[in-house]
């Protein structure tokens, strides 16, 4: 009996120990045991890592030595057994010690010391402020170059819009009372996520609760959130709560930016609703909108996201950690609020108003459903359609990316030797020639000029490319994976990425808007199709404006 108890104790201890050492570790030193000289035996940098996965696999790299190794690991008493598959098929044993937050592996009297440091957390600096201003000037210049009527740009509106955005950013990120309000509001979102979780547990049971055995299953953890938030939005719309909040924001934007009534409502509506739901607020006005107003409606939809998917992003970016959920909730909510005036600024540069505007501002009085239950039912049905669409879209896009990467890496990369070149030029950030590598390097200059550090600019370029070419859902999944693997050098870069991706600006959204808004005003379908690319540019630039301003302050 004692032997059985001892065996179980040892088994439990080894399992716990395995959980403790799993994760991404960074090389701290490689020294002779008890050495007086602190010079590392091998050259190491902040990019070098040792990744120990819970599934029993491992990989590590030392960039200066052009060394990338991988294989499987196993704990045997106080030894870590590494069975290498690459670069050579061999087995090595290391004595293992955990000391505070350090992992120490000893082989032949050489200590390999690793630390599990968090991301470098940069503070507000004049340097970041200056780089942010350069980024804003660059973005304004790009919008100016693409403007359809440069002589008619209302620079007074542009200046006011940017000031509003900067004031919003300072209030949200730096003023304690506003920070507390956003934290309180973020906690409401997280509480609602917990309500969704209870419904999901009823349907899916252990698939939700037992993540240790089943892992974090996206379809069961995230997609139900979209359904519930859609139903919740519908009931709030039915009782007129959303309309009152939207009207308050619209009134503020109308008075400060001198917009028409319809585009004020549309811009404010985009903060809370999606790119196809927000136009419902101004349905009677769409047929008579000027082209500038129509672009403002479309660009605002591209620059923001709907409440349902916002909640989904909070869920899978934060995972099961409440503090991380709160962290991302605050930034995603801030992005939604700040990008609304940014979209107005960009659209009014790209296509300035030259016609007389209608200042009337009345929200559509139509109710969604005959009664509250009908509203919930309609919202649930719409949410289910959206969730199924998101799931199917992710399945196809991720399969498509895998297929493209197979051709690029396993065929062209191996055949031409490009894979080794990519590993060298990217300092190990990419393990071969891939779509992510191409997008990252193409858009890295944009990431750098808006204030991202040079160590992370390629990763941010990759995320921006994925969002534009594919969609923001795919990009946010990549962001979550990069976050979990601690791929970013600065936490600031991860925050900037959160703002860059917070919008529907992608090629698929052009078709969604033409179809969705076109149903409300069939006579404007031609104009909608002509303005599609310009709306995509407006939405992308608006998100970059928001990310740049935030980057100046953190």
Number of C-alpha atoms within 10 A of each C-alpha: 6 7 8 9 10 11 12 12 12 13 12 12 13 17 12 11 14 19 13 13 20 17 17 21 23 23 22 21 20 21 20 19 13 10 11 8 9 11 12 13 13 11 13 19 13 12 18 22 25 21 19 22 17 14 9 14 17 21 20 20 21 21 21 14 10 12 14 17 15 21 20 17 23 15 18 13 11 12 16 19 17 21 19 19 14 13 11 11 10 11 13 12 18 20 18 21 16 14 10 7 13 18 21 20 20 20 14 10 13 17 21 21 20 21 19 18 13 11 16 12 11 12 10 11 11 11 10 21 19 13 19 24 17 16 25 21 15 16 21 19 13 16 22 17 13 15 20 15 16 15 8 14 19 14 13 9 18 21 13 15 22 21 14 18 23 20 14 19 22 17 14 24 18 13 11 11 11 15 16 12 13 20 19 14 16 23 17 14 23 19 12 17 23 14 13 19 21 15 14 21 15 10 12 14 13 13 18 20 17 11 12 8 9 11 11 18 13 15 12 17 23 25 25 23 29 29 24 24 25 28 23 20 22 26 25 17 20 23 15 15 12 17 19 13 13 23 20 12 17 24 17 13 24 20 12 13 19 14 22 20 23 30 30 30 28 31 32 27 31 30 27 23 24 21 29 19 16 25 27 20 22 23 16 16 21 23 16 14 20 17 18 21 27 25 29 29 31 34 34 37 34 30 38 35 27 26 22 25 23 23 26 22 26 26 27 21 23 19 17 13 12 12 11 15 23 23 17 22 27 22 23 24 25 21 26 24 22 30 32 30 27 30 32 30 29 32 30 25 29 26 26 23 19 12 11 8 18 15 14 10 18 14 19 13 10 11 15 19 17 9 13 17 13 15 23 22 17 18 24 21 15 16 26 20 14 18 22 16 13 18 16 11 16 17 12 12 14 13 12 12 16 14 12 14 20 16 16 19 21 15 13 16 20 15 11 11 14 17 21 18 15 19 19 17 11 17 18 21 20 18 17 24 25 24 19 21 20 15 20 24 18 14 19 23 16 20 29 19 21 27 28 29 18 14 19 22 25 27 30 31 26 24 29 26 25 24 25 21 14 20 24 24 22 20 23 21 17 19 23 19 13 14 16 14 13 21 19 24 19 18 18 22 26 23 18 26 25 25 26 27 32 33 30 28 33 24 16 14 23 22 13 13 23 23 16 18 24 19 12 19 17 14 13 19 19 11 14 24 17 11 20 20 17 21 32 26 22 32 32 27 26 31 30 28 31 30 29 28 26 28 25 24 18 19
